[in-house]
Amino acid sequence: MSDTQNHGFDTLQIHAGARPDPATGARQTPIYQTTAYVFRDADHAAALFNLQEVGFIYSRLTNPTVAVLQERIATLEGGVGAVCCSSGHAAQIMALFPLMGPGLNIVVSTRLYGGTITQFSQTIKRFGWSAKFVDFDDTDAVKAAIDDNTRAIFCESIANPGGYITDLPVIARIAEGAGLPLIVDNTSATPYLCRPIDHGATLVVHSTTKYLTGNGTVTGGAIVDSGQFDWSATDKFPSLSQPEPAYHGLKFHETFGPLAFTFHGIAIGLRDLGMTMNPQGAHYTLMGIETLSLRMERHVANARKVAEWLEKDPRVDFVTYAGLPSSPYAERAQRLTPKGAGALFTFAAKGGYDACVKLVNALEIFSHVANLGDTRSLIIHSASTTHRQLSEEQQVAAGAAPNVVRLSIGTEDADDLIADLDQALAKATS
């Protein structure tokens, strides 16, 4: 489908990037389970390797099934291009890879998934990179954290685990004023609830494992390029603005313009890091995206009903769902995610850490897993699992204090979910 300007989200989530297979007429995107592709001749091969022609070389770089997924996600997010990879964590490293170098840093929100906090506070040090963690509600602190060695600002649109809503337009203005790209993890919101590029984001990353696939079957990641950042405005981003030795001095931004970051992600990122998405995984995610809007509507409706019930329950200290009128982020949610505040939030059970453990063990419909965004409702006690490597101070800052559990509300009958929570809370707090 070539013209996407006048189509609605429901149409694009089914058709964007997909065309009938030219060889067989197959209407569904085939799984191209192949390693390599036959070149027409020696000149064709040379043109592909020199980035003078777009095509398929080797499935570490490009694959027709994955290419459809890349185009679909980019279209839904309002970007010019996307690169899919093996996981959400891989997407974060690939997003930073063209921007960073030894001694450089990123400014990041304190409200992030625990694995991301570990990746940014520990793992990236091995590359000589560093991260500065800041409360993004404190805009003066965000500005103060930026220095001459900062190369990006990173946050989540709807933060995991607490469902906190980042004020993206405010952070985008700070990033623009500093001449820096804003990278937004949009996993929890999906482009159905929020399109960060519309609010000033430069790059959007996803764990496609979660809501985009929606059925807990495969892992994957994606980086979406807005195409709106001027990589040549300063000398801060030489990988994109300066000659690339591996391609005979080609300058990615000069050559590819708005698609510079996307082409670099494939030609350098996937080539050298090898964080490739497999075509069968791409196929599962394409199937999931076809029903994204339908699922997200049910996720949101269920989450709102469950959160409202929990907020009134005397066995619960507080609920963090931004879709509640009582939430300090209610106005922000209405402004940035008008279709709903997602389906991810936490609540504190009276009785603290021990009560949370008992609660998790007593649930019957909710699955105790380290995942989110499934059609099944999920629960986890973050302080003892996904965030256990953090100090208690870091856990509290991330919204994963010892006395809270994280819920990912699925698409089951909401009354059944409430009944399950009711019986489990009775056992946990008796």
C-alpha positions as CSV (number, residue, x, y, z in Angstrom):
1,M,0.0,0.0,0.0
2,S,1.8,3.1,-1.2
3,D,-0.5,6.0,-0.1
4,T,-0.8,6.1,3.7
5,Q,-1.7,9.7,4.1
6,N,-5.4,9.3,4.1
7,H,-5.9,6.0,5.8
8,G,-6.9,5.5,9.5
9,F,-5.0,3.6,12.1
10,D,-7.2,0.5,11.8
11,T,-6.4,0.3,8.1
12,L,-2.7,0.9,8.4
13,Q,-2.2,-1.7,11.2
14,I,-3.4,-4.3,8.7
15,H,-2.1,-3.0,5.3
16,A,1.0,-0.8,5.9
17,G,4.1,-2.2,4.3
18,A,2.3,-5.3,2.9
19,R,1.7,-6.2,-0.7
20,P,0.6,-9.4,-2.4
21,D,3.6,-11.7,-2.9
22,P,4.8,-11.0,-6.5
23,A,5.8,-14.6,-7.1
24,T,2.7,-16.4,-5.8
25,G,0.0,-13.8,-5.2
26,A,-0.1,-14.8,-1.5
27,R,-2.1,-12.2,0.3
28,Q,-0.5,-12.7,3.7
29,T,3.1,-11.7,4.1
30,P,5.2,-14.9,3.7
31,I,7.9,-16.0,6.1
32,Y,11.0,-15.6,4.0
33,Q,13.1,-18.2,5.9
34,T,16.3,-17.7,3.9
35,T,19.8,-16.7,4.8
36,A,20.9,-15.1,1.5
37,Y,19.6,-13.7,-1.8
38,V,20.8,-14.3,-5.4
39,F,22.3,-11.3,-7.1
40,R,21.3,-10.5,-10.7
41,D,24.9,-10.1,-11.6
42,A,28.2,-8.8,-10.3
43,D,27.3,-5.2,-10.8
44,H,24.1,-5.6,-8.9
45,A,26.0,-7.2,-6.0
46,A,28.5,-4.3,-5.9
47,A,25.8,-1.7,-6.0
48,L,24.0,-3.3,-3.0
49,F,27.2,-3.5,-1.0
50,N,28.1,0.1,-1.8
51,L,24.6,1.3,-0.6
52,Q,24.0,2.6,-4.1
53,E,20.9,0.4,-4.5
54,V,18.4,-0.9,-1.9
55,G,17.8,-4.6,-1.8
56,F,18.4,-7.8,0.0
57,I,21.9,-9.1,0.6
58,Y,22.0,-11.3,3.7
59,S,19.3,-11.8,6.4
60,R,21.5,-10.4,9.2
61,L,20.9,-7.1,7.4
62,T,17.6,-7.3,5.6
63,N,14.8,-9.7,5.1
64,P,11.6,-9.3,3.2
65,T,9.3,-10.4,6.1
66,V,11.2,-8.1,8.5
67,A,11.1,-5.3,6.0
68,V,7.3,-5.3,6.0
69,L,7.2,-5.1,9.8
70,Q,9.7,-2.2,9.7
71,E,7.5,-0.3,7.3
72,R,4.4,-1.0,9.3
73,I,5.8,0.1,12.6
74,A,7.3,3.2,11.0
75,T,4.0,4.1,9.4
76,L,2.0,3.7,12.6
77,E,4.5,5.8,14.6
78,G,4.7,8.5,11.9
79,G,8.4,8.0,11.2
80,V,10.3,7.8,7.9
81,G,11.9,4.4,8.6
82,A,12.5,1.7,11.2
83,V,15.0,-1.0,12.0
84,C,13.8,-4.2,13.7
85,C,16.1,-6.2,15.9
86,S,16.2,-9.1,18.3
87,S,14.8,-7.5,21.5
88,G,13.8,-4.2,23.2
89,H,17.2,-4.1,24.9
90,A,18.9,-4.6,21.6
91,A,16.9,-1.7,20.2
92,Q,18.1,0.6,23.0
93,I,21.8,-0.2,22.3
94,M,21.3,0.1,18.5
95,A,19.6,3.5,19.0
96,L,22.6,4.8,21.0
97,F,25.3,3.1,18.9
98,P,25.6,5.8,16.2
99,L,25.4,8.6,18.7
100,M,27.8,7.5,21.4
101,G,31.6,7.1,22.0
102,P,33.9,6.7,25.0
103,G,33.5,9.5,27.5
104,L,30.0,10.5,26.3
105,N,26.8,10.3,28.3
106,I,23.0,10.3,28.1
107,V,20.5,11.9,30.4
108,V,17.7,9.5,31.3
109,S,14.6,9.4,33.4
110,T,14.7,7.7,36.8
111,R,11.3,6.1,35.9
112,L,12.4,3.2,33.7
113,Y,12.1,-0.5,33.5
114,G,14.5,-2.1,35.9
115,G,16.4,-3.9,33.1
116,T,16.9,-0.6,31.3
117,I,18.2,1.0,34.5
118,T,20.8,-1.8,34.8
119,Q,21.7,-1.6,31.1
120,F,22.3,2.2,31.4
121,S,23.8,2.3,34.9
122,Q,26.1,-0.7,34.5
123,T,26.4,-2.4,31.1
124,I,27.0,0.7,28.9
125,K,30.0,1.5,31.1
126,R,31.8,-1.3,29.3
127,F,31.6,0.9,26.1
128,G,32.9,3.9,28.0
129,W,29.4,5.5,28.0
130,S,27.6,6.7,31.0
131,A,24.1,7.7,32.1
132,K,22.8,10.5,34.3
133,F,19.5,9.6,36.0
134,V,17.1,12.5,36.6
135,D,13.5,13.0,37.7
136,F,12.0,14.2,34.5
137,D,9.3,16.1,36.4
138,D,12.1,18.4,37.5
139,T,12.9,20.2,34.3
140,D,15.6,22.3,35.8
141,A,17.4,19.2,36.9
142,V,17.1,17.8,33.4
143,K,18.6,20.9,31.9
144,A,21.4,21.0,34.5
145,A,22.3,17.4,33.8
146,I,23.1,18.1,30.1
147,D,26.8,18.9,29.4
148,D,29.1,19.1,26.5
149,N,29.4,15.3,26.4
150,T,25.7,14.6,26.4
151,R,24.5,13.0,23.2
152,A,20.9,12.0,23.9
153,I,17.9,12.2,26.3
154,F,16.0,9.0,27.0
155,C,12.6,8.3,28.6
156,E,9.5,6.1,28.4
157,S,6.2,7.5,27.3
158,I,4.3,5.4,29.8
159,A,6.9,4.2,32.3
160,N,7.2,0.7,33.4
161,P,6.2,-0.3,36.1
162,G,4.1,2.5,37.5
163,G,2.3,3.8,34.4
164,Y,3.9,7.3,34.9
165,I,3.3,9.6,32.0
166,T,6.3,11.6,30.7
167,D,5.5,15.2,29.6
168,L,7.0,14.6,26.2
169,P,6.5,18.1,24.7
170,V,8.3,19.7,27.6
171,I,11.3,17.2,27.4
172,A,11.4,17.6,23.6
173,R,11.8,21.3,23.9
174,I,14.7,20.8,26.3
175,A,16.3,18.4,23.9
176,E,15.8,20.7,21.0
177,G,17.3,23.6,22.9
178,A,20.4,21.6,23.6
179,G,20.6,20.3,20.1
180,L,20.2,16.7,21.2
181,P,18.0,13.8,20.0
182,L,15.1,12.7,22.3
183,I,14.7,8.9,22.4
184,V,11.4,7.6,23.7
185,D,10.6,4.0,24.6
186,N,6.9,3.7,23.5
187,T,6.5,0.0,24.4
188,S,3.8,0.5,27.1
189,A,1.7,3.0,25.1
190,T,2.1,1.7,21.5
191,P,1.4,4.1,18.7
192,Y,-2.3,3.6,19.2
193,L,-2.3,5.5,22.5
194,C,0.7,7.8,21.9
195,R,2.9,8.8,19.0
196,P,6.0,10.4,20.5
197,I,7.2,11.8,17.2
198,D,4.1,14.0,17.2
199,H,5.3,15.4,20.5
200,G,8.9,16.1,19.4
201,A,10.7,12.7,19.8
202,T,13.7,12.1,17.4
203,L,13.7,8.3,17.8
204,V,11.2,5.8,19.2
205,V,12.2,2.4,20.5
206,H,10.0,-0.6,21.2
207,S,10.1,-4.0,22.7
208,T,7.9,-5.5,20.1
209,T,7.7,-8.5,22.4
210,K,5.0,-6.7,24.4
211,Y,1.8,-5.1,23.1
212,L,2.8,-4.9,19.4
213,T,2.9,-8.8,19.3
214,G,0.5,-9.1,22.1
215,N,0.5,-12.9,22.6
216,G,3.7,-13.7,24.5
217,T,5.3,-15.8,21.7
218,V,8.4,-14.0,20.4
219,T,11.0,-11.4,21.4
220,G,11.8,-8.4,19.2
221,G,12.7,-4.8,19.2
222,A,12.4,-1.8,16.8
223,I,13.9,1.7,16.4
224,V,11.8,4.2,14.5
225,D,13.5,7.2,12.9
226,S,11.5,10.5,12.8
227,G,13.7,11.8,10.0
228,Q,13.5,15.3,11.5
229,F,16.9,15.7,13.3
230,D,19.7,17.5,11.6
231,W,22.7,15.2,12.3
232,S,25.0,17.6,10.5
233,A,24.1,20.7,12.5
234,T,27.1,20.2,14.9
235,D,30.1,17.9,15.0
236,K,28.5,15.8,17.9
237,F,27.4,12.9,15.6
238,P,30.3,12.0,13.3
239,S,29.0,8.5,12.6
240,L,26.1,10.2,10.7
241,S,27.7,13.4,9.5
242,Q,31.3,12.5,8.7
243,P,32.8,10.1,6.1
244,E,32.4,6.4,6.9
245,P,35.6,4.5,6.1
246,A,33.7,1.2,5.6
247,Y,31.8,2.8,2.6
248,H,34.6,4.7,0.9
249,G,34.0,7.9,2.7
250,L,30.2,8.0,2.3
251,K,28.4,10.5,4.6
252,F,25.2,9.0,5.8
253,H,23.3,12.2,6.5
254,E,24.5,13.9,3.3
255,T,23.7,10.8,1.2
256,F,20.4,9.6,2.7
257,G,19.0,12.8,4.3
258,P,16.0,12.0,6.6
259,L,16.7,8.3,6.3
260,A,20.3,8.6,7.5
261,F,19.7,7.0,10.9
262,T,17.7,4.2,9.4
263,F,20.3,3.3,6.8
264,H,23.1,3.5,9.4
265,G,21.1,1.2,11.7
266,I,21.1,-1.5,9.0
267,A,24.4,-0.9,7.2
268,I,26.4,-0.5,10.4
269,G,24.3,-1.5,13.4
270,L,22.9,-4.8,12.2
271,R,26.1,-5.5,10.1
272,D,28.4,-5.2,13.1
273,L,26.3,-5.8,16.2
274,G,24.2,-8.6,14.6
275,M,21.1,-8.1,16.7
276,T,18.9,-9.5,14.0
277,M,15.2,-10.2,14.2
278,N,14.3,-13.6,12.7
279,P,11.6,-13.7,10.0
280,Q,9.3,-16.0,11.9
281,G,9.4,-13.6,14.8
282,A,8.5,-10.8,12.5
283,H,5.6,-12.8,11.1
284,Y,4.2,-13.3,14.6
285,T,4.5,-9.6,15.3
286,L,2.8,-8.6,12.0
287,M,-0.1,-10.9,13.0
288,G,-0.3,-9.2,16.4
289,I,-0.3,-5.7,15.0
290,E,-3.3,-6.4,12.8
291,T,-5.5,-6.3,16.0
292,L,-3.5,-3.7,18.0
293,S,-6.2,-1.1,18.2
294,L,-8.9,-3.6,19.2
295,R,-6.7,-5.1,21.9
296,M,-5.6,-1.8,23.3
297,E,-9.2,-0.6,23.6
298,R,-10.0,-3.6,25.7
299,H,-6.7,-3.4,27.7
300,V,-7.5,0.2,28.6
301,A,-11.1,-0.4,29.5
302,N,-10.2,-3.4,31.7
303,A,-7.3,-1.5,33.3
304,R,-9.6,1.5,34.2
305,K,-12.2,-0.8,35.8
306,V,-9.7,-2.8,37.8
307,A,-7.8,0.3,38.9
308,E,-11.0,2.0,40.1
309,W,-12.0,-1.1,42.1
310,L,-8.5,-1.4,43.7
311,E,-8.5,2.3,44.6
312,K,-11.6,1.8,46.7
313,D,-10.4,-1.3,48.4
314,P,-9.3,-0.8,52.1
315,R,-6.6,-3.5,51.7
316,V,-4.8,-1.3,49.2
317,D,-2.7,1.7,50.1
318,F,-2.5,3.4,46.7
319,V,-2.9,2.8,42.9
320,T,-0.6,4.5,40.4
321,Y,-2.8,4.3,37.3
322,A,-2.7,7.6,35.4
323,G,-6.2,7.0,34.0
324,L,-7.7,7.6,37.5
325,P,-9.1,11.1,38.1
326,S,-7.2,11.1,41.4
327,S,-3.8,10.5,39.7
328,P,-1.4,13.5,39.7
329,Y,-0.8,12.6,36.0
330,A,-4.5,12.5,35.0
331,E,-4.3,15.8,33.1
332,R,-1.1,14.7,31.4
333,A,-2.7,11.4,30.4
334,Q,-5.7,13.2,28.9
335,R,-3.4,15.5,26.9
336,L,-0.8,12.9,25.7
337,T,-2.7,9.6,25.7
338,P,-6.4,10.7,25.1
339,K,-7.4,7.1,24.1
340,G,-6.3,5.8,27.5
341,A,-3.4,5.7,29.9
342,G,-2.4,2.1,29.0
343,A,-2.9,-1.0,31.0
344,L,0.2,-1.1,33.1
345,F,0.3,0.2,36.7
346,T,1.2,-0.7,40.2
347,F,-0.6,-0.9,43.5
348,A,0.6,-1.2,47.1
349,A,-0.9,-3.9,49.2
350,K,-1.2,-3.3,52.9
351,G,1.3,-5.6,54.7
352,G,4.3,-4.6,52.6
353,Y,6.7,-7.0,51.0
354,D,5.4,-10.1,52.6
355,A,1.8,-9.3,51.6
356,C,2.9,-8.8,48.0
357,V,4.6,-12.2,47.9
358,K,1.5,-13.9,49.3
359,L,-0.7,-12.0,46.8
360,V,1.3,-13.1,43.8
361,N,1.2,-16.7,45.1
362,A,-2.6,-16.7,45.6
363,L,-3.7,-15.4,42.2
364,E,-5.3,-17.9,39.8
365,I,-6.1,-16.0,36.6
366,F,-3.2,-13.6,36.7
367,S,0.1,-15.2,35.5
368,H,3.2,-14.5,37.5
369,V,5.7,-13.8,34.7
370,A,8.4,-11.3,33.8
371,N,6.5,-9.9,30.8
372,L,3.8,-7.3,30.0
373,G,1.5,-6.5,27.1
374,D,0.0,-9.9,26.8
375,T,-3.7,-10.7,26.2
376,R,-3.4,-12.5,29.5
377,S,-3.3,-10.5,32.7
378,L,0.1,-10.6,34.3
379,I,1.5,-9.7,37.7
380,I,5.0,-9.4,39.1
381,H,6.5,-8.2,42.4
382,S,9.2,-6.0,40.8
383,A,11.3,-5.5,44.0
384,S,12.0,-9.2,44.2
385,T,12.4,-9.8,40.5
386,T,12.9,-7.3,37.7
387,H,14.2,-4.5,40.0
388,R,15.9,-6.7,42.7
389,Q,19.3,-5.7,41.5
390,L,18.6,-2.1,42.5
391,S,18.9,-0.4,45.9
392,E,15.7,0.3,47.7
393,E,16.2,4.0,47.0
394,Q,16.5,3.2,43.2
395,Q,13.4,0.9,43.5
396,V,11.3,3.7,45.0
397,A,12.5,6.2,42.4
398,A,11.6,3.7,39.6
399,G,8.2,3.1,41.0
400,A,9.0,-0.4,42.1
401,A,9.1,-0.1,45.9
402,P,9.1,-3.3,48.0
403,N,5.4,-2.8,48.9
404,V,4.0,-2.7,45.4
405,V,3.2,-5.2,42.7
406,R,2.9,-4.4,38.9
407,L,-0.1,-5.4,37.0
408,S,-0.4,-5.8,33.2
409,I,-4.1,-6.0,32.6
410,G,-5.1,-8.3,29.8
411,T,-8.2,-8.7,27.7
412,E,-10.2,-11.2,29.8
413,D,-13.5,-10.4,31.5
414,A,-12.7,-7.5,33.9
415,D,-15.1,-8.9,36.6
416,D,-13.2,-12.1,36.6
417,L,-9.9,-10.2,37.1
418,I,-11.4,-8.3,40.0
419,A,-12.7,-11.5,41.6
420,D,-9.3,-13.0,41.4
421,L,-7.6,-10.0,43.0
422,D,-10.3,-10.0,45.7
423,Q,-9.7,-13.5,46.8
424,A,-5.9,-13.1,46.6
425,L,-5.9,-9.9,48.7
426,A,-8.0,-11.7,51.3
427,K,-5.3,-14.3,51.6
428,A,-2.5,-11.8,51.5
429,T,-3.7,-9.4,54.1
430,S,-5.6,-11.6,56.5
